[in-house]
């Protein structure tokens, strides 16, 4: 591993140059042009590494990229990544890539453009040293940040053909790999009231915003962190005028569940609380559901983690099995019973925030770790 570390260290600036190129392209989920451009850049990199690539076109979002390369042994390894970010159009211009000592900043630098580049250079290192690799599939999702609604069927299809999955989300600490994540649900609440002047003596107004206030308190009271349940209402809107009762109010509801066994129970409770009016005359519409299952530890994942830890020991550190709170496409693969390790990307801080940044030295160590895991899977099989 020493030679591989040195190879990657010598190419740290190359890695940063490619990350800079990607970060300075707006690729929020609905920035279709930018997502497609990032996909073309990465597809070209994969083609240079002898992957056969396929563009899966979408109408309203960017295109997905699927790639495959045959290898040795019986393992089939699926490397999962995503092209989209949470940042709206114009963010790349307002907050372009920059480096400050050992930190690199920019929209999507960690989530997950840094992880994608890390993957490319791990594969380059393996090729340079002529190391064996198993059959490898790569899928770059275009809509991960909004739940992988369109990417999910492709992800699950590849997972069913695979023995192991590696997910290039960023990590929280240099020595961590995620083996658990919370499941996620999104619900969209519309409350219908009736507009009227607030001082009209015989007012027949129904205040939808007042109903929403009750709903927010009731929904957030469902949170039970000891049981692994978190319900949040952060995006709300209601009414059109200060002196007129709100005819409509809206809320997006975020639901997180730690254990799959609780998913149905929590969804039913959210529907009961959100969907039943408190004030007389109010009418409610509720859409949405729990969309990502939790990623839960399993015997297969434990064995995979031990293999990864042996690789890490060869590099000079001990891995810790971590729990990450955000969802990922690893939730889908893990739920299918495929051995999945997540958060293999660089160390990232303020992920999805204005100061999203990665620790530059982590790129080399984490790329070496990824390369070592891939090599071991070829050898062990």
MARKOLSE-44278 format. One line per field, with one value per residue (C-alpha): chain; y, x negated, z; residue number from 1. Coordinates in steps of 0.2 Angstrom, whole numbers, plus 2048, in hexadecimal, padded with zeros to 3 digits. Example, Ala and Ser with C-alpha at 12.3 -4.5 7.8 and 13.67 -1.06 7.14 Angstrom:
BEGIN
c = A,A;
py = 7EA,7FB;
px = 7C2,7BC;
pz = 827,824;
k = 1,2;
END
This chain:
BEGIN
c = A,A,A,A,A,A,A,A,A,A,A,A,A,A,A,A,A,A,A,A,A,A,A,A,A,A,A,A,A,A,A,A,A,A,A,A,A,A,A,A,A,A,A,A,A,A,A,A,A,A,A,A,A,A,A,A,A,A,A,A,A,A,A,A,A,A,A,A,A,A,A,A,A,A,A,A,A,A,A,A,A,A,A,A,A,A,A,A,A,A,A,A,A,A,A,A,A,A,A,A,A,A,A,A,A,A,A,A,A,A,A,A,A,A,A,A,A,A,A,A,A,A,A,A,A,A,A,A,A,A,A,A,A,A,A,A,A,A,A,A,A,A,A,A,A,A,A,A,A,A,A,A,A,A,A,A,A,A,A,A,A,A,A,A,A,A,A,A,A,A,A,A,A,A,A,A,A,A,A,A,A,A,A,A,A,A,A,A,A,A,A,A,A,A,A,A,A,A,A,A,A,A,A,A,A,A,A,A,A,A,A,A,A,A,A,A,A,A,A,A,A,A,A,A,A,A,A,A,A,A,A,A,A,A,A,A,A,A,A,A,A,A,A,A,A,A,A,A,A,A,A,A,A,A,A,A,A,A,A,A,A,A,A,A,A,A,A,A,A,A,A,A,A,A,A,A,A,A,A,A,A,A,A,A,A,A,A,A,A,A,A,A,A,A,A,A,A,A,A,A,A,A,A,A,A,A,A,A,A,A,A,A,A,A,A,A,A,A,A,A,A,A,A,A,A,A,A,A,A,A,A,A,A,A,A,A,A,A,A,A,A,A,A,A,A,A,A,A,A,A,A,A,A,A,A,A,A,A,A,A,A,A,A,A,A,A,A,A,A,A,A,A,A,A,A,A,A,A,A,A,A;
py = 800,80B,80D,810,81E,826,825,82D,83A,83F,842,84C,85C,853,84D,85E,865,859,85D,86F,86D,863,86F,87E,876,879,868,869,85C,867,86F,862,869,86A,858,852,85B,853,842,844,849,839,82E,833,82F,81E,81A,81E,810,804,805,804,812,815,825,823,832,83B,848,854,851,84D,83C,82D,825,812,80A,7F8,7F0,7DD,7D6,7C7,7BC,7B9,7CA,7D7,7E8,7F7,808,814,827,836,845,851,85D,867,878,883,88A,898,891,88C,89E,8A5,898,891,884,88A,882,889,87F,86D,871,872,87C,87C,876,863,862,854,84F,847,84E,84A,838,836,83C,832,823,827,828,818,80F,818,812,800,801,809,7FB,7EE,7E8,7DC,7E2,7D9,7DD,7EF,7F9,80C,815,828,82D,83E,840,839,84A,849,836,82D,82B,828,821,814,806,807,806,7F8,7EE,7F0,7EB,7DB,7D7,7DB,7D3,7E3,7F5,804,815,825,831,83B,835,83E,839,832,821,81E,814,815,804,80D,81B,821,81E,82D,833,843,848,858,85F,86B,873,87B,889,898,8AA,8B8,8C9,8C6,8D2,8CF,8CC,8BD,8B7,8A6,8A5,895,898,88B,892,88F,87D,87B,882,874,867,86D,86A,85A,853,858,850,83F,841,833,833,825,81A,821,82C,83E,849,85A,868,875,87B,884,891,898,8A6,8B5,8C4,8CA,8CF,8C0,8AF,8A3,899,88D,887,87B,871,864,857,84E,83D,833,821,817,805,7FD,7F5,806,80D,807,80D,81E,821,81D,828,837,834,834,844,84E,848,84B,85D,865,874,872,875,873,867,85E,856,84C,844,83A,82B,824,822,81C,80D,80D,806,7F9,7EF,7DC,7CD,7D0,7E3,7DE,7D2,7DF,7EC,7E0,7DE,7F1,7F3,7E7,7F2,801,7F9,7F7,809,80D,810,808,80A,80E,808,818,81D,82B,835,83A,82D,827,81A,80E,80D,804,7F8,7F3,7F0,7E3,7DA,7DF,7E1,7F4,800,813,824,81F,830,83E,846,853,861,86C,860,869,879,88A,884,873,86D,85E,85A,859,84C,840,83E,834,829,825,822,816,80D,80C,805,7F8,7F2,7F0,7E6,7DB,7D6,7D0,7C6,7BF,7B9;
px = 800,7F1,7EE,801,801,7F2,7FA,80A,800,7F7,808,810,810,817,825,828,828,836,840,83E,845,854,858,858,866,878,87F,88D,89A,8A4,895,897,889,87C,881,87F,86E,867,86D,864,854,855,85A,84B,840,848,846,833,833,83B,84D,85B,867,879,883,894,89E,8AB,8B8,8B9,8A9,897,892,88B,87B,878,867,860,850,84D,840,839,841,853,856,861,85E,86A,863,871,870,87B,878,885,883,88F,889,893,88E,881,879,869,867,86A,860,853,846,838,82B,825,816,81C,82F,838,848,856,868,868,855,859,86A,865,859,84A,850,852,840,83A,842,83A,828,82A,82E,81F,814,81A,817,806,800,808,812,821,832,843,851,855,865,867,878,878,88A,891,89E,897,89A,8AD,8AE,8A7,8B9,8B4,8A3,8A9,8AE,89D,894,89F,89C,889,88A,892,884,877,86E,868,86C,861,869,85F,868,85C,857,857,846,836,838,84B,855,868,872,882,88D,89E,8AD,8B5,8C7,8CE,8E0,8E8,8F7,904,910,920,929,933,92E,937,933,92D,939,949,956,95E,94E,94E,93B,932,91F,915,905,90C,910,8FE,8F7,901,8FA,8E8,8E9,8F2,8E6,8D6,8DD,8DB,8C8,8C1,8AE,8AC,8B7,8AF,8BD,8BB,8C9,8C5,8CF,8C4,8CB,8DC,8E6,8F8,903,902,906,903,916,91E,920,915,91E,910,900,8F3,8E5,8D8,8D5,8C5,8C5,8B6,8B7,8A8,8AF,8B9,8C5,8CC,8CF,8E1,8E6,8DE,8E5,8F7,8F5,8EF,8FD,909,902,900,90F,91D,923,923,92E,940,942,930,92C,91B,911,902,8F6,8E5,8DF,8CF,8C4,8B3,8B1,8A4,893,891,882,882,877,872,86E,864,859,857,852,845,83D,83C,835,827,823,823,817,80B,80C,809,819,828,83A,849,85A,865,877,87B,88B,88E,895,88C,88F,886,896,89E,890,88F,8A2,8A0,894,884,874,872,865,86A,861,851,84E,843,845,853,859,869,86F,87D,879,871,860,860,84E,843,832,826,81A,829,82B,81B,81D,82F,82B,81E,82B,837,82A,824,836,839,829,82D,83E,836,829,834,841;
pz = 800,802,7F0,7ED,7FA,7F2,7E1,7E7,7F1,7E1,7D9,7E7,7DC,7CD,7D8,7DE,7CD,7C7,7D7,7D3,7C2,7C8,7D7,7CB,7C1,7C9,7CA,7D6,7D3,7C7,7BF,7B1,7A6,7B4,7BA,7A8,7A6,7B6,7B0,79F,7A8,7B4,7A6,79B,7AA,7AC,79A,79B,7A9,79C,7A3,797,79B,798,799,7A0,79A,7A5,7A0,7AF,7B8,7B2,7AB,7B5,7B0,7B1,7AE,7AF,7AD,7AE,7BB,7C3,7D1,7D6,7DE,7D6,7DD,7DB,7DF,7E2,7E0,7DB,7CF,7D7,7E5,7F0,7EA,7DE,7CE,7D1,7E0,7D7,7D1,7E2,7EC,7E0,7E5,7F0,7FA,80B,811,814,811,800,7FF,7F2,7EF,7EE,7F2,7FE,7F9,7EF,7E1,7EC,7EF,7DC,7D8,7E6,7DE,7CD,7D4,7DE,7CE,7C6,7D3,7D1,7BF,7C1,7CC,7C1,7D0,7CE,7D0,7D0,7C4,7C7,7C4,7C7,7C8,7C9,7CE,7C8,7D6,7E6,7EF,7EC,7F1,7E2,7DC,7CA,7CE,7DA,7CE,7C6,7D7,7DD,7CC,7CD,7E0,7DC,7D0,7DD,7EC,7F3,7F3,7F6,7F8,7F5,801,80C,81D,82E,834,82B,833,831,825,827,82A,830,82A,82E,822,81B,817,80E,811,809,812,80B,816,80F,819,814,812,81B,823,834,83C,832,83F,837,830,829,827,82B,82F,826,82E,840,83B,835,845,84F,842,844,857,855,848,850,861,858,859,864,862,86F,863,854,84D,847,840,83A,832,82B,81B,81D,814,817,813,807,812,823,827,81E,825,81C,80F,80C,816,810,819,814,821,824,82C,832,838,83F,83E,830,83C,841,830,82D,83F,83D,82C,832,841,836,82A,839,841,831,828,835,837,848,844,83E,82B,827,818,816,808,80C,800,802,80B,813,804,80A,815,823,820,82E,833,82D,82E,81C,81F,82F,825,817,825,82C,81B,819,82A,825,816,822,82D,81F,81C,82E,837,83F,837,842,83D,83D,83C,831,832,820,814,804,7F6,801,80B,7FB,7F8,80B,80C,7FE,809,7FF,809,809,810,80F,811,809,802,80A,81B,819,824,822,815,80B,813,80D,814,80E,80E,80E,816,807,80F,811,7FE,7FD,80C,808,7F5,7FB,807,7F8,7ED,7FA,7FD,7EA,7E8,7F7,7F0,7E0,7EA,7F7,7EA;
k = 1,2,3,4,5,6,7,8,9,10,11,12,13,14,15,16,17,18,19,20,21,22,23,24,25,26,27,28,29,30,31,32,33,34,35,36,37,38,39,40,41,42,43,44,45,46,47,48,49,50,51,52,53,54,55,56,57,58,59,60,61,62,63,64,65,66,67,68,69,70,71,72,73,74,75,76,77,78,79,80,81,82,83,84,85,86,87,88,89,90,91,92,93,94,95,96,97,98,99,100,101,102,103,104,105,106,107,108,109,110,111,112,113,114,115,116,117,118,119,120,121,122,123,124,125,126,127,128,129,130,131,132,133,134,135,136,137,138,139,140,141,142,143,144,145,146,147,148,149,150,151,152,153,154,155,156,157,158,159,160,161,162,163,164,165,166,167,168,169,170,171,172,173,174,175,176,177,178,179,180,181,182,183,184,185,186,187,188,189,190,191,192,193,194,195,196,197,198,199,200,201,202,203,204,205,206,207,208,209,210,211,212,213,214,215,216,217,218,219,220,221,222,223,224,225,226,227,228,229,230,231,232,233,234,235,236,237,238,239,240,241,242,243,244,245,246,247,248,249,250,251,252,253,254,255,256,257,258,259,260,261,262,263,264,265,266,267,268,269,270,271,272,273,274,275,276,277,278,279,280,281,282,283,284,285,286,287,288,289,290,291,292,293,294,295,296,297,298,299,300,301,302,303,304,305,306,307,308,309,310,311,312,313,314,315,316,317,318,319,320,321,322,323,324,325,326,327,328,329,330,331,332,333,334,335,336,337,338,339,340,341,342,343,344,345,346,347,348,349,350,351,352,353,354,355,356,357,358,359,360,361,362,363,364,365,366,367,368,369,370,371,372,373,374,375,376,377,378,379,380,381;
END
